[in-house]
Amino acid sequence: MIRRPLLAALALLPLPLAAETVLVDNLSACEGYHPDTEWEGMLGQLMGEQNTVLTAEFMAAIEWTCEYDAPIEFDWRQGAAMQIRPGYCMEPGPFVYPTVFVFGMFPDQTDRVYVWQTDPGGTGEPHVFHVCPAAP
């Protein structure tokens, strides 16, 4: 099954510090999220079957992961520049492809991050991630 090798690969990714900003593309994935939860368990919970997780170091879903050459800074201040990072994505097997990521954060939308990526289809549509609020 594809899931085990990928989860093993995800275990090698840099681990975010507790209480680090974590974003998901589906807010319902955040139910029960708490920033002090053990990272591997939290990553699996947030990704579920169809969600994508974004951290300062990587972006991942159940069947693929992407890493950037340097961590991004979550900065929603007025005038903050778009952050551009070269990186790569990989899927199970020998499927690795280089890409360029553009991260956009805007002061009037401090609960989300827009991610544009090199797209052979050329749609120009961003992948939108939402800050995962901590459960009480």
VMD Tcl script that builds the backbone (N, CA, C; Angstrom):
set m [mol new atoms 408]
animate dup $m
set s [atomselect $m all]
$s set {name element resname resid chain x y z} {
  {N N MET 1 A 0.838 -1.181 0.000}
  {CA C MET 1 A 0.000 0.000 0.000}
  {C C MET 1 A 0.882 1.242 0.000}
  {N N ILE 2 A 0.502 2.241 -0.712}
  {CA C ILE 2 A 1.283 3.467 -0.884}
  {C C ILE 2 A 1.467 4.206 0.431}
  {N N ARG 3 A 0.512 4.158 1.301}
  {CA C ARG 3 A 0.499 4.975 2.492}
  {C C ARG 3 A 1.709 4.749 3.403}
  {N N ARG 4 A 2.092 3.527 3.652}
  {CA C ARG 4 A 3.191 3.251 4.576}
  {C C ARG 4 A 4.513 3.841 4.118}
  {N N PRO 5 A 4.935 3.629 2.848}
  {CA C PRO 5 A 6.203 4.235 2.428}
  {C C PRO 5 A 6.168 5.756 2.510}
  {N N LEU 6 A 5.030 6.359 2.180}
  {CA C LEU 6 A 4.962 7.809 2.226}
  {C C LEU 6 A 5.012 8.309 3.658}
  {N N LEU 7 A 4.294 7.668 4.561}
  {CA C LEU 7 A 4.346 8.099 5.955}
  {C C LEU 7 A 5.756 7.935 6.509}
  {N N ALA 8 A 6.454 6.902 6.086}
  {CA C ALA 8 A 7.847 6.732 6.500}
  {C C ALA 8 A 8.696 7.878 5.968}
  {N N ALA 9 A 8.464 8.273 4.726}
  {CA C ALA 9 A 9.202 9.399 4.141}
  {C C ALA 9 A 8.863 10.691 4.870}
  {N N LEU 10 A 7.595 10.877 5.227}
  {CA C LEU 10 A 7.195 12.088 5.944}
  {C C LEU 10 A 7.856 12.155 7.314}
  {N N ALA 11 A 8.123 11.014 7.915}
  {CA C ALA 11 A 8.773 11.002 9.219}
  {C C ALA 11 A 10.172 11.604 9.145}
  {N N LEU 12 A 10.772 11.625 7.965}
  {CA C LEU 12 A 12.109 12.187 7.790}
  {C C LEU 12 A 12.099 13.696 7.599}
  {N N LEU 13 A 10.924 14.284 7.398}
  {CA C LEU 13 A 10.838 15.727 7.199}
  {C C LEU 13 A 11.201 16.453 8.483}
  {N N PRO 14 A 11.669 17.701 8.369}
  {CA C PRO 14 A 11.952 18.476 9.568}
  {C C PRO 14 A 10.677 18.646 10.382}
  {N N LEU 15 A 10.785 18.482 11.684}
  {CA C LEU 15 A 9.600 18.584 12.528}
  {C C LEU 15 A 9.409 20.010 13.010}
  {N N PRO 16 A 8.190 20.535 12.885}
  {CA C PRO 16 A 7.931 21.867 13.408}
  {C C PRO 16 A 7.994 21.858 14.934}
  {N N LEU 17 A 8.326 22.978 15.501}
  {CA C LEU 17 A 8.313 23.109 16.942}
  {C C LEU 17 A 6.872 23.140 17.417}
  {N N ALA 18 A 6.647 22.764 18.662}
  {CA C ALA 18 A 5.299 22.832 19.211}
  {C C ALA 18 A 4.796 24.260 19.079}
  {N N ALA 19 A 3.538 24.416 18.792}
  {CA C ALA 19 A 2.869 25.706 18.655}
  {C C ALA 19 A 3.304 26.476 17.413}
  {N N GLU 20 A 4.018 25.830 16.491}
  {CA C GLU 20 A 4.351 26.481 15.228}
  {C C GLU 20 A 3.082 26.627 14.396}
  {N N THR 21 A 3.051 27.627 13.547}
  {CA C THR 21 A 1.901 27.833 12.678}
  {C C THR 21 A 1.746 26.651 11.732}
  {N N VAL 22 A 0.563 26.065 11.737}
  {CA C VAL 22 A 0.228 24.955 10.846}
  {C C VAL 22 A -1.031 25.347 10.104}
  {N N LEU 23 A -1.022 25.130 8.791}
  {CA C LEU 23 A -2.177 25.478 7.970}
  {C C LEU 23 A -2.656 24.251 7.212}
  {N N VAL 24 A -3.942 24.239 6.889}
  {CA C VAL 24 A -4.541 23.148 6.123}
  {C C VAL 24 A -5.421 23.742 5.033}
  {N N ASP 25 A -5.667 22.956 4.001}
  {CA C ASP 25 A -6.532 23.455 2.931}
  {C C ASP 25 A -8.004 23.140 3.180}
  {N N ASN 26 A -8.307 22.502 4.309}
  {CA C ASN 26 A -9.682 22.176 4.669}
  {C C ASN 26 A -9.819 22.374 6.177}
  {N N LEU 27 A -10.508 23.424 6.606}
  {CA C LEU 27 A -10.593 23.745 8.032}
  {C C LEU 27 A -11.212 22.638 8.874}
  {N N SER 28 A -12.058 21.808 8.303}
  {CA C SER 28 A -12.656 20.729 9.098}
  {C C SER 28 A -11.586 19.751 9.588}
  {N N ALA 29 A -10.426 19.731 8.947}
  {CA C ALA 29 A -9.326 18.868 9.393}
  {C C ALA 29 A -8.785 19.316 10.746}
  {N N CYS 30 A -9.052 20.552 11.147}
  {CA C CYS 30 A -8.511 21.100 12.389}
  {C C CYS 30 A -9.284 20.678 13.639}
  {N N GLU 31 A -10.403 19.998 13.482}
  {CA C GLU 31 A -11.188 19.584 14.645}
  {C C GLU 31 A -10.308 18.778 15.592}
  {N N GLY 32 A -10.235 19.216 16.825}
  {CA C GLY 32 A -9.427 18.521 17.818}
  {C C GLY 32 A -7.945 18.850 17.768}
  {N N TYR 33 A -7.532 19.718 16.844}
  {CA C TYR 33 A -6.115 20.086 16.739}
  {C C TYR 33 A -5.683 20.858 17.973}
  {N N HIS 34 A -4.544 20.504 18.501}
  {CA C HIS 34 A -3.928 21.266 19.580}
  {C C HIS 34 A -2.435 21.328 19.291}
  {N N PRO 35 A -1.833 22.514 19.364}
  {CA C PRO 35 A -0.430 22.665 18.966}
  {C C PRO 35 A 0.559 21.840 19.784}
  {N N ASP 36 A 0.165 21.356 20.953}
  {CA C ASP 36 A 1.087 20.567 21.771}
  {C C ASP 36 A 0.982 19.066 21.506}
  {N N THR 37 A 0.159 18.674 20.536}
  {CA C THR 37 A 0.011 17.261 20.193}
  {C C THR 37 A 1.302 16.740 19.569}
  {N N GLU 38 A 1.620 15.487 19.831}
  {CA C GLU 38 A 2.801 14.844 19.243}
  {C C GLU 38 A 2.713 14.986 17.724}
  {N N TRP 39 A 3.813 15.411 17.088}
  {CA C TRP 39 A 3.793 15.845 15.686}
  {C C TRP 39 A 3.358 14.765 14.705}
  {N N GLU 40 A 3.903 13.557 14.794}
  {CA C GLU 40 A 3.547 12.527 13.813}
  {C C GLU 40 A 2.061 12.202 13.859}
  {N N GLY 41 A 1.493 12.095 15.047}
  {CA C GLY 41 A 0.064 11.833 15.169}
  {C C GLY 41 A -0.760 12.989 14.639}
  {N N MET 42 A -0.311 14.209 14.924}
  {CA C MET 42 A -1.035 15.384 14.461}
  {C C MET 42 A -0.986 15.481 12.943}
  {N N LEU 43 A 0.162 15.198 12.342}
  {CA C LEU 43 A 0.298 15.280 10.892}
  {C C LEU 43 A -0.686 14.336 10.216}
  {N N GLY 44 A -0.763 13.101 10.693}
  {CA C GLY 44 A -1.704 12.141 10.129}
  {C C GLY 44 A -3.139 12.582 10.307}
  {N N GLN 45 A -3.454 13.138 11.485}
  {CA C GLN 45 A -4.814 13.613 11.757}
  {C C GLN 45 A -5.175 14.763 10.829}
  {N N LEU 46 A -4.283 15.705 10.660}
  {CA C LEU 46 A -4.577 16.870 9.822}
  {C C LEU 46 A -4.689 16.502 8.344}
  {N N MET 47 A -3.835 15.596 7.878}
  {CA C MET 47 A -3.884 15.212 6.465}
  {C C MET 47 A -5.106 14.365 6.164}
  {N N GLY 48 A -5.454 13.455 7.075}
  {CA C GLY 48 A -6.581 12.574 6.808}
  {C C GLY 48 A -6.415 11.902 5.456}
  {N N GLU 49 A -7.494 11.759 4.723}
  {CA C GLU 49 A -7.450 11.103 3.417}
  {C C GLU 49 A -7.215 12.080 2.269}
  {N N GLN 50 A -7.633 13.343 2.430}
  {CA C GLN 50 A -7.626 14.238 1.272}
  {C C GLN 50 A -7.124 15.644 1.554}
  {N N ASN 51 A -6.589 15.907 2.723}
  {CA C ASN 51 A -6.190 17.267 3.067}
  {C C ASN 51 A -4.704 17.484 2.817}
  {N N THR 52 A -4.333 18.744 2.669}
  {CA C THR 52 A -2.936 19.127 2.500}
  {C C THR 52 A -2.541 20.008 3.675}
  {N N VAL 53 A -1.350 19.788 4.217}
  {CA C VAL 53 A -0.823 20.525 5.357}
  {C C VAL 53 A 0.322 21.407 4.871}
  {N N LEU 54 A 0.381 22.631 5.381}
  {CA C LEU 54 A 1.455 23.570 5.059}
  {C C LEU 54 A 2.131 23.997 6.353}
  {N N THR 55 A 3.453 23.878 6.402}
  {CA C THR 55 A 4.239 24.402 7.517}
  {C C THR 55 A 5.317 25.303 6.916}
  {N N ALA 56 A 6.128 25.892 7.760}
  {CA C ALA 56 A 7.202 26.758 7.265}
  {C C ALA 56 A 8.235 25.972 6.459}
  {N N GLU 57 A 8.340 24.657 6.687}
  {CA C GLU 57 A 9.368 23.849 6.032}
  {C C GLU 57 A 8.874 22.999 4.871}
  {N N PHE 58 A 7.594 22.621 4.862}
  {CA C PHE 58 A 7.108 21.715 3.823}
  {C C PHE 58 A 5.599 21.806 3.646}
  {N N MET 59 A 5.146 21.186 2.576}
  {CA C MET 59 A 3.730 21.040 2.264}
  {C C MET 59 A 3.542 19.554 1.969}
  {N N ALA 60 A 2.480 18.927 2.534}
  {CA C ALA 60 A 2.329 17.485 2.344}
  {C C ALA 60 A 0.870 17.063 2.334}
  {N N ALA 61 A 0.614 16.013 1.600}
  {CA C ALA 61 A -0.670 15.320 1.587}
  {C C ALA 61 A -0.354 13.837 1.745}
  {N N ILE 62 A -1.358 12.996 1.778}
  {CA C ILE 62 A -1.139 11.578 2.049}
  {C C ILE 62 A -0.266 10.899 0.994}
  {N N GLU 63 A -0.298 11.355 -0.256}
  {CA C GLU 63 A 0.451 10.670 -1.311}
  {C C GLU 63 A 1.604 11.480 -1.900}
  {N N TRP 64 A 1.902 12.649 -1.367}
  {CA C TRP 64 A 3.024 13.431 -1.884}
  {C C TRP 64 A 3.493 14.419 -0.824}
  {N N THR 65 A 4.689 14.936 -1.026}
  {CA C THR 65 A 5.233 15.961 -0.149}
  {C C THR 65 A 6.105 16.905 -0.969}
  {N N CYS 66 A 6.177 18.154 -0.546}
  {CA C CYS 66 A 7.025 19.157 -1.201}
  {C C CYS 66 A 7.880 19.833 -0.133}
  {N N GLU 67 A 9.121 20.115 -0.477}
  {CA C GLU 67 A 10.014 20.843 0.417}
  {C C GLU 67 A 10.565 22.050 -0.317}
  {N N TYR 68 A 10.889 23.115 0.443}
  {CA C TYR 68 A 11.454 24.332 -0.142}
  {C C TYR 68 A 12.900 24.445 0.313}
  {N N ASP 69 A 13.684 25.261 -0.403}
  {CA C ASP 69 A 15.107 25.369 -0.075}
  {C C ASP 69 A 15.363 26.098 1.235}
  {N N ALA 70 A 14.423 26.910 1.692}
  {CA C ALA 70 A 14.545 27.623 2.965}
  {C C ALA 70 A 13.145 27.786 3.548}
  {N N PRO 71 A 13.029 27.789 4.867}
  {CA C PRO 71 A 11.701 27.945 5.468}
  {C C PRO 71 A 11.060 29.275 5.073}
  {N N ILE 72 A 9.739 29.272 5.020}
  {CA C ILE 72 A 9.026 30.524 4.774}
  {C C ILE 72 A 8.721 31.175 6.117}
  {N N GLU 73 A 8.518 32.469 6.095}
  {CA C GLU 73 A 8.152 33.209 7.299}
  {C C GLU 73 A 6.691 33.605 7.165}
  {N N PHE 74 A 5.879 33.216 8.136}
  {CA C PHE 74 A 4.471 33.599 8.105}
  {C C PHE 74 A 4.371 35.047 8.576}
  {N N ASP 75 A 4.236 35.967 7.619}
  {CA C ASP 75 A 4.280 37.406 7.886}
  {C C ASP 75 A 3.136 38.087 7.145}
  {N N TRP 76 A 2.140 38.509 7.901}
  {CA C TRP 76 A 0.956 39.118 7.293}
  {C C TRP 76 A 0.970 40.651 7.404}
  {N N ARG 77 A 2.095 41.252 7.757}
  {CA C ARG 77 A 2.145 42.709 7.903}
  {C C ARG 77 A 1.937 43.408 6.566}
  {N N GLN 78 A 1.461 44.626 6.646}
  {CA C GLN 78 A 1.290 45.449 5.446}
  {C C GLN 78 A 2.641 45.599 4.763}
  {N N GLY 79 A 2.669 45.410 3.476}
  {CA C GLY 79 A 3.891 45.583 2.710}
  {C C GLY 79 A 4.815 44.378 2.710}
  {N N ALA 80 A 4.420 43.310 3.380}
  {CA C ALA 80 A 5.261 42.104 3.353}
  {C C ALA 80 A 5.308 41.584 1.918}
  {N N ALA 81 A 6.491 41.242 1.474}
  {CA C ALA 81 A 6.669 40.796 0.089}
  {C C ALA 81 A 6.224 39.347 -0.077}
  {N N MET 82 A 5.889 39.014 -1.313}
  {CA C MET 82 A 5.646 37.613 -1.638}
  {C C MET 82 A 6.960 36.881 -1.397}
  {N N GLN 83 A 6.885 35.671 -0.931}
  {CA C GLN 83 A 8.082 34.873 -0.698}
  {C C GLN 83 A 8.183 33.821 -1.801}
  {N N ILE 84 A 9.331 33.762 -2.430}
  {CA C ILE 84 A 9.554 32.831 -3.540}
  {C C ILE 84 A 10.614 31.828 -3.103}
  {N N ARG 85 A 10.304 30.542 -3.270}
  {CA C ARG 85 A 11.238 29.491 -2.873}
  {C C ARG 85 A 11.331 28.418 -3.954}
  {N N PRO 86 A 12.544 28.087 -4.377}
  {CA C PRO 86 A 12.690 26.892 -5.209}
  {C C PRO 86 A 12.542 25.671 -4.308}
  {N N GLY 87 A 12.140 24.574 -4.891}
  {CA C GLY 87 A 11.986 23.352 -4.109}
  {C C GLY 87 A 11.693 22.172 -5.008}
  {N N TYR 88 A 11.174 21.129 -4.407}
  {CA C TYR 88 A 10.807 19.938 -5.177}
  {C C TYR 88 A 9.642 19.245 -4.496}
  {N N CYS 89 A 8.936 18.452 -5.272}
  {CA C CYS 89 A 7.861 17.618 -4.756}
  {C C CYS 89 A 8.184 16.182 -5.111}
  {N N MET 90 A 7.690 15.252 -4.292}
  {CA C MET 90 A 7.915 13.846 -4.597}
  {C C MET 90 A 6.694 13.024 -4.234}
  {N N GLU 91 A 6.535 11.953 -4.981}
  {CA C GLU 91 A 5.466 10.987 -4.767}
  {C C GLU 91 A 6.129 9.636 -4.547}
  {N N PRO 92 A 5.371 8.634 -4.076}
  {CA C PRO 92 A 5.969 7.307 -3.899}
  {C C PRO 92 A 6.604 6.816 -5.196}
  {N N GLY 93 A 7.718 6.131 -5.059}
  {CA C GLY 93 A 8.458 5.685 -6.235}
  {C C GLY 93 A 9.480 6.740 -6.601}
  {N N PRO 94 A 10.079 6.621 -7.756}
  {CA C PRO 94 A 11.108 7.589 -8.144}
  {C C PRO 94 A 10.515 8.828 -8.818}
  {N N PHE 95 A 9.466 9.388 -8.246}
  {CA C PHE 95 A 8.800 10.535 -8.859}
  {C C PHE 95 A 9.141 11.797 -8.086}
  {N N VAL 96 A 10.145 12.510 -8.556}
  {CA C VAL 96 A 10.576 13.763 -7.952}
  {C C VAL 96 A 10.589 14.803 -9.052}
  {N N TYR 97 A 10.015 15.972 -8.777}
  {CA C TYR 97 A 10.062 17.019 -9.788}
  {C C TYR 97 A 10.345 18.368 -9.134}
  {N N PRO 98 A 11.221 19.149 -9.752}
  {CA C PRO 98 A 11.538 20.482 -9.235}
  {C C PRO 98 A 10.378 21.429 -9.499}
  {N N THR 99 A 10.268 22.434 -8.656}
  {CA C THR 99 A 9.205 23.417 -8.824}
  {C C THR 99 A 9.608 24.713 -8.130}
  {N N VAL 100 A 8.846 25.748 -8.352}
  {CA C VAL 100 A 9.032 27.036 -7.684}
  {C C VAL 100 A 7.724 27.364 -6.979}
  {N N PHE 101 A 7.829 27.783 -5.719}
  {CA C PHE 101 A 6.662 28.136 -4.920}
  {C C PHE 101 A 6.638 29.641 -4.697}
  {N N VAL 102 A 5.460 30.234 -4.744}
  {CA C VAL 102 A 5.267 31.635 -4.376}
  {C C VAL 102 A 4.235 31.647 -3.257}
  {N N PHE 103 A 4.620 32.211 -2.100}
  {CA C PHE 103 A 3.745 32.259 -0.932}
  {C C PHE 103 A 3.255 33.687 -0.749}
  {N N GLY 104 A 1.946 33.854 -0.686}
  {CA C GLY 104 A 1.357 35.176 -0.503}
  {C C GLY 104 A 0.563 35.252 0.782}
  {N N MET 105 A 0.867 36.277 1.601}
  {CA C MET 105 A 0.134 36.544 2.831}
  {C C MET 105 A -0.275 38.006 2.808}
  {N N PHE 106 A -1.519 38.273 3.160}
  {CA C PHE 106 A -2.052 39.624 3.035}
  {C C PHE 106 A -2.624 40.088 4.369}
  {N N PRO 107 A -2.396 41.380 4.752}
  {CA C PRO 107 A -2.791 41.873 6.070}
  {C C PRO 107 A -4.293 41.804 6.341}
  {N N ASP 108 A -5.108 41.800 5.308}
  {CA C ASP 108 A -6.553 41.720 5.540}
  {C C ASP 108 A -7.056 40.272 5.566}
  {N N GLN 109 A -6.138 39.313 5.456}
  {CA C GLN 109 A -6.499 37.889 5.495}
  {C C GLN 109 A -5.453 37.127 6.309}
  {N N THR 110 A -5.360 37.455 7.596}
  {CA C THR 110 A -4.318 36.872 8.443}
  {C C THR 110 A -4.606 35.432 8.851}
  {N N ASP 111 A -5.659 34.867 8.325}
  {CA C ASP 111 A -5.993 33.482 8.643}
  {C C ASP 111 A -5.686 32.536 7.488}
  {N N ARG 112 A -5.005 33.040 6.450}
  {CA C ARG 112 A -4.743 32.173 5.295}
  {C C ARG 112 A -3.448 32.534 4.577}
  {N N VAL 113 A -2.975 31.555 3.801}
  {CA C VAL 113 A -1.786 31.716 2.961}
  {C C VAL 113 A -2.143 31.187 1.581}
  {N N TYR 114 A -1.743 31.931 0.565}
  {CA C TYR 114 A -1.961 31.515 -0.824}
  {C C TYR 114 A -0.638 30.963 -1.355}
  {N N VAL 115 A -0.697 29.805 -2.005}
  {CA C VAL 115 A 0.511 29.190 -2.555}
  {C C VAL 115 A 0.311 28.968 -4.045}
  {N N TRP 116 A 1.176 29.606 -4.819}
  {CA C TRP 116 A 1.221 29.359 -6.259}
  {C C TRP 116 A 2.442 28.500 -6.512}
  {N N GLN 117 A 2.358 27.653 -7.506}
  {CA C GLN 117 A 3.442 26.721 -7.788}
  {C C GLN 117 A 3.593 26.600 -9.293}
  {N N THR 118 A 4.814 26.316 -9.741}
  {CA C THR 118 A 5.028 26.079 -11.162}
  {C C THR 118 A 3.987 25.078 -11.623}
  {N N ASP 119 A 3.224 25.460 -12.637}
  {CA C ASP 119 A 2.098 24.641 -13.081}
  {C C ASP 119 A 2.171 24.435 -14.580}
  {N N PRO 120 A 2.429 23.199 -15.017}
  {CA C PRO 120 A 2.498 22.960 -16.462}
  {C C PRO 120 A 1.204 23.328 -17.176}
  {N N GLY 121 A 0.075 23.273 -16.468}
  {CA C GLY 121 A -1.208 23.624 -17.071}
  {C C GLY 121 A -1.407 25.124 -17.170}
  {N N GLY 122 A -0.641 25.889 -16.385}
  {CA C GLY 122 A -0.684 27.338 -16.464}
  {C C GLY 122 A -1.968 27.985 -15.985}
  {N N THR 123 A -2.657 27.394 -14.989}
  {CA C THR 123 A -3.922 27.975 -14.539}
  {C C THR 123 A -3.720 29.237 -13.718}
  {N N GLY 124 A -2.618 29.330 -12.986}
  {CA C GLY 124 A -2.363 30.505 -12.162}
  {C C GLY 124 A -3.208 30.569 -10.906}
  {N N GLU 125 A -3.952 29.522 -10.609}
  {CA C GLU 125 A -4.801 29.502 -9.420}
  {C C GLU 125 A -3.979 29.096 -8.196}
  {N N PRO 126 A -4.156 29.807 -7.064}
  {CA C PRO 126 A -3.412 29.436 -5.860}
  {C C PRO 126 A -4.075 28.278 -5.127}
  {N N HIS 127 A -3.281 27.598 -4.328}
  {CA C HIS 127 A -3.787 26.622 -3.365}
  {C C HIS 127 A -3.937 27.432 -2.081}
  {N N VAL 128 A -5.110 27.466 -1.488}
  {CA C VAL 128 A -5.375 28.303 -0.317}
  {C C VAL 128 A -5.317 27.452 0.947}
  {N N PHE 129 A -4.516 27.913 1.908}
  {CA C PHE 129 A -4.373 27.233 3.194}
  {C C PHE 129 A -4.891 28.143 4.298}
  {N N HIS 130 A -5.523 27.538 5.314}
  {CA C HIS 130 A -6.094 28.270 6.444}
  {C C HIS 130 A -5.327 27.919 7.713}
  {N N VAL 131 A -5.098 28.934 8.558}
  {CA C VAL 131 A -4.440 28.697 9.837}
  {C C VAL 131 A -5.335 27.785 10.662}
  {N N CYS 132 A -4.743 26.762 11.219}
  {CA C CYS 132 A -5.487 25.805 12.033}
  {C C CYS 132 A -5.589 26.372 13.453}
  {N N PRO 133 A -6.793 26.773 13.877}
  {CA C PRO 133 A -6.919 27.305 15.235}
  {C C PRO 133 A -6.787 26.183 16.257}
  {N N ALA 134 A -6.161 26.474 17.382}
  {CA C ALA 134 A -6.006 25.468 18.430}
  {C C ALA 134 A -7.344 25.221 19.110}
  {N N ALA 135 A -7.611 23.963 19.420}
  {CA C ALA 135 A -8.832 23.614 20.150}
  {C C ALA 135 A -8.705 24.139 21.576}
  {N N PRO 136 A -9.823 24.523 22.183}
  {CA C PRO 136 A -9.755 25.033 23.575}
  {C C PRO 136 A -9.314 23.969 24.550}
}
mol reanalyze $m
mol bondsrecalc $m
mol representation Tube
mol addrep $m
